[in-house]
Amino acid sequence: MNPPESWPESWPESWFAADYAEARAKFRAAAERAGAVLETHLNPNARQPDGGDLTTDVARLGPAPGPAAGGAAGVLIASSGTHGVEGFCGSGCQVGMLETGAFDLLPADCALVLVHAINPYGFAWLRRVTEHNIDLNRNNLDHGAGHPANEKYAEIHAWLTPRDWTGPGRERADAAIAAYIREHGMFAFQEAVSGGQYDFPDGLFFGGRALSWSAQTWREIVDAHCRGARRVAHLDFHTGLGGHGACEIISVEGAGGAGADRARRWYGEAVKSPERNDSLSAVVTGSMENGFDGIAQDTEVTSVALEYGTQSLPEVLEALRADNWLHLYGDPESDAGRAIKRQIRDAFYGDTPEWKAMIWETADRVVRQAAAGLAG
């Protein structure tokens, strides 16, 4: 990648977009300039707000997939938009990877695969969830085997989703939440809300009861582009936790797992783990890492999430509550609806040149570390 002093003045600001359609156009244009092979996955369940197609796009550079002679022995795969509205960050970094030559850092037998907007509905509609209110990072599990219970979420669900958003019902719900936090602490409230739940389809962090289109598409992409490789490095871009512009690298593999140990060797002390209780994130079920289960027997997978801070945790959770209410009971085209859309966009996208520069500085470093890890 080019050193900062040689960047055009417009970098990295010009890599980021104002909305999903612009992000998709920038990604595809950068992929074509880089000589990548592009593929498109059309979401059949929903459209953009203006009626346009919703797609997940994949760009690949390097050896073809598969175990045949000349096939890629390693893959660096980076995904954006797992949580829809968080896609602004990941999309900008993916464009930056293409524009600055991330592929050139990889060993000759490795491929670069960029999965843009794996949840295109959430990106286009400024929602964290899919078209069926599913949290994609809680949806990747064997639904036929049953779902883990989240009794703590059940206790607070009604407070999170009051129908009366501007009157006494909301006031009572807020008072109950404040009392819960005073008694149990803010992190306990975060755990109850965000760990994932499978009993309330109208609620927050709903993991679904079957694999969503996005989860199925993710598994198809992993199978097509990573099967046959000996080693895979996965970077999944997220926003919403931590200090403004700061990045926590999160390994969701169980403590002591081989992938978690590799992540710490590759990325250093920046790697945290909910399982070790040193992460900003609560323990979650059904994460994107589980999409590699079908190839894990033959492939060494090192999967991490890059979690970038935006606003305070109470502000982020409040934006999620507001957006959930809006799509249950409100009108996105009303003045109140547009205000909520600005609120949730700001909660997950630090749309300033300074924030974008901080985001890219970390992404640049982590991509280099991933390339070194694949080489080692």
N, C-alpha and C positions, 0 to 999 in steps of 0.2 A: 504494500500500500504506500501511496505517496506520503512523504513527511509533511507535517502541517505547513511548513514554510513554503511549500511548492503548490499548495492548494489554490485554485481560483477563489476569488473573493466570495463567490456565491455558495461555496461549500462550508459547512454541511447544510446550511439553511435551505438551499434549493432542493434537497432530497426529500424533504417533508412536504406533506400535502394538507389542503384545507378540508378535504372530504374523501370518501371512499373512491369515487370515480376518478378524481385527480390522482390519488395514490396508485390506483391500478394502472392508469395511463403512464405515470412516471416509472413504475416498476417494469412494465412491458417494454417501454422505450429503452430503459437502461439495459435490460436483458438482451434486447436485439443489438444494441451497440457493442455489448460484450461478446456477442456471438453465441449466446446460450440457446439451447433447444427449449422451446416453450410448449407447455400443454395447458389446457383449460378444462376445469370441472364446473359445469353449470348446475347451480342449485335449482332444483325443479319446484321447490316449495314456496318461494317468495320472490319478490321483485324489489328493486330500489324504490325509494320514495317517489322518484319521477317515472317509474315504470320500467326502467332499464334492467338488464340482466344482472344477476348476482353470481359471481364466479370466484372460485379459488384458482389461482394461477401458479404454475410451477415452472421454475427456470433451472436448467441443469447445464453445468459446464464440466468437461472432463470425460474420463472413460465411461463407456456404457455400463449399465448395471448388469449384475449376474456373475456367476462363478467361472464362466468360460475364459479361455486365454485372452488376456488383454482387458478383461473386465475390471471394474474398480475394486481394489482391495480395501479401500477406506472411503468413507463419505462424511463430509461436514454438511449437516442438514439444519437449516434455520427456519423456524416457523413464526409467523406473525398473525395477529388477530384472533388468537385463541379466545380471548375475551373481547370480541368485536371492537368496541370503542377504544380499546387499548392498542388497536392496530396502527394508529398514527405513528407511534414510536417504532414498532418493529418494521413497518413499511419503510420509514425513512432510513433505518439502519440497513435494511436489505438493499435499497437503492445505493447507499453508500458503499456497501460491499462490492456491488457490481461496478460502480464508477471508479473505485480506487484499486481494483485488481486483487480482491481477496483470494480469488482462485489461484493466483500466481504464488501465494504463500504455501499452498498445499504440496505434499509429495506428488511425484509424477503419476503414482498409481491411485490417486484419490480424486473424487468428484466433489463438486460443490452443488448442493441442491437447496433452492430457496422456495419455500412454500408461502405464498402471499395470500393473506386473508382467508385462513382456514375456516373462519366464521364470518362470511361476507355479509350476512344479514345484520349481525350486531355492529359491524363496522359502518355499514351504510346508514343504518337507522339510529346510530349513536346509542347502542345498547350493549351491555356486557354479555348478554345471553343470545341464544339462537332464536330462530323464528318460533320455536315452541317453548320459549322461556327456560331453556336448558343451559346450565352452566357446563360448557364443554370440558372444563378442567375438573369436573366431577362426574362426567358421563362415560369415561373410558374404563369400563369394568364389565365383568360377566354378569349381565342383568338376570340371566337364568338361574344364577346361584343365590339370588336374594340380595337384599340391600341392607347395609348397616343402619341401625337405628340412631337417631340423633334426638334424644329426649330433651336435651337442653334447648334445641331449636323449637321443638313443639311447645315448650313453655312460653316462648317469647313471640311466636309467629303472629298472633293477633295484634301485638303491639307494633310489629314491623309493617303491617299491612292494613292500617285503618282505612275504612272507606271514606270517612269524613276527614279530609286532608287539611282543611282550613278552619275547623270549628272545635267544639269541645271534645269530640272523639279523638282527634289528633292530640289535643292537650293532655287528655288522660293517658294516651299511649306513650307520649313523651315522658310524662311523669313516672310511669311504670318502668320505662327503660332507664331513666336516671336513677331510680331506686335500685334496680338490678345492678347497675354499674357500681353504685356506692357499696352495695353488699358484697359483690363478687369480684369487682375490679374490671378495668377496661379490657384486658386481654381475655378474661373469661367470657365477656360479652362477645368479643371478636370470634373466639373459638365457637361459641354457640351459633353465631350467625353464619360464619364462613366455612366451617368444616365440611359442609355438604349435607344435604337432606333429600330424602326420596319419598316423602309423604305428602308434601304440599306443592302441587303443580303451580299454584299461583304465588308461591313464596320466593324468597331470595335463595340463591345458591342451590337451586333445585337440580339434582343430578339426572333427572329423567328416569324412565322405566324401561327404556330400550335405547340402543345406540342411535344417536341422531344422524342426520345426513352428514354433518361435518365430521363426526367421529368415524363413520364408515369411510368417508372420503380420505380422512387422515390415514387410516389403516391401509387403504388401497395404495396411497402414495408411498407409504413406508415399505410396503411389500414390493412395489414396482421398482423403487429406487435404492433400497437398502438391502434387500435379500441377496445373499451371496457375498456380501462384503464381510471381511474379517473384523472390521472395527468401524464404529459409527460414533461421531460426536454430534450431539443434538443441542441446539440453543433455541429456547422458546422465550420470546420477548413479552414482558408484562409490565404494567404500570399500576401505581396506586398505593404502594406501601413504602414507607421510609421517608427520609429527608428529601427535600426538593432537589431533584437531579442526581441523588445518590443511588448507587446500585448495590443490591444484595444478590449474590449468586446462590441459588437455592437448589440443593439436591433433595429430591423427594424420595429417593431410595432409602430403605431402612438402614438405620445406623449399623455400620460394620459391613455393609454390602460392598461388593467389588467395585461397582460403578461409583458409589459414593467415595470410596477411597481413591479411585483414579481422579475423580473430580477435584479432590483436595490436593492431589499431587500436581494436577495441571494448572489449577486456578488459585491455589494457595489459601490463605486464611480468609479470603473473601467468601469462601463457600460456607454456607450455613445449612442447617438441617432442622426442620420442624420436629423430627424424631429425636433429635438431641436437645431440643428446647433452647436452641440458641438463634433461632430465626424469627424474623418479624411475622412470618406466616404461621398460621395454625396448621396442625396436621390435617391433610385432606385425603379423600379417597377418590379414585377414578381419574387420576391426572393423565396428561398427554403422554407421559413416559410409558404408560401401559399399552400404548399403541404399538410398541416394539415387541410385545410379548410373543407375537407370531414368528419372529426371527431370532429371538434372544438365545435360543439353544445353540445356534451356530455363529452368532455374531456378538462381539464385545461392544456393548452400548454404554456410552457415557452421556447421560442426559441431565441438563440443568435448565433452570428458569432464570432469566435475567430480570430482576424485579426493580424497577426504577420508581423513585419517589416523586410525588406530585404535590398533594395537599395533605393536611393532617388526617389521621384515621377517622375521627368523627365526621369531618367534612365529606370524606369519600363514602362512608357508610350512609350518610344522610342523602347523598346524591343517588345512591342505589335505591334507597327507600322511595325517593321521589319518583324516579323513573319507573319503578315497579308499579306505584300507584297510578302514574300517568297512563300506562298501557293496560291497566285493569279497569280504571274508572274515568280517566280524563280524556282530553282531546289534544293530541300532539300539535294540532294546527292552531290552537288557541294561544293567546298571549301567555297564559300560565304554562302551557305546554312548551312553547318556545323557550321560556325562561328555564324550565327544567332541563331541556336539551342543552342549553348553554352550561347549566350547572354540571351535568354529568360529563360533558366534553372537557370542561376545565378540571374536573376531578381526575381525569385519566390522561390528559394531554397538556403538558407544559408548553404552550404554543408561543415560546419566545426564542430568539436566537441564542440566548445564554443557556437555556435548558437543553436545546437541541445540541449545542456544542458539548455540553457535559455528557449527554447520552452517547454521542458518537465517540467521545474519548474513551469511555469504558468499553463500548462495543468493539472498537478497533483493537484494544488490548486483548479482550477475551477471544476474538477471532484469531489473533496471533497465537495465543496460548493453546487454543484448540488445534490449530495447525501443527504446532510443535508436539502436542500430545499424540496426534495421529501419526506423526513421523516417528515418535519414540516407541 
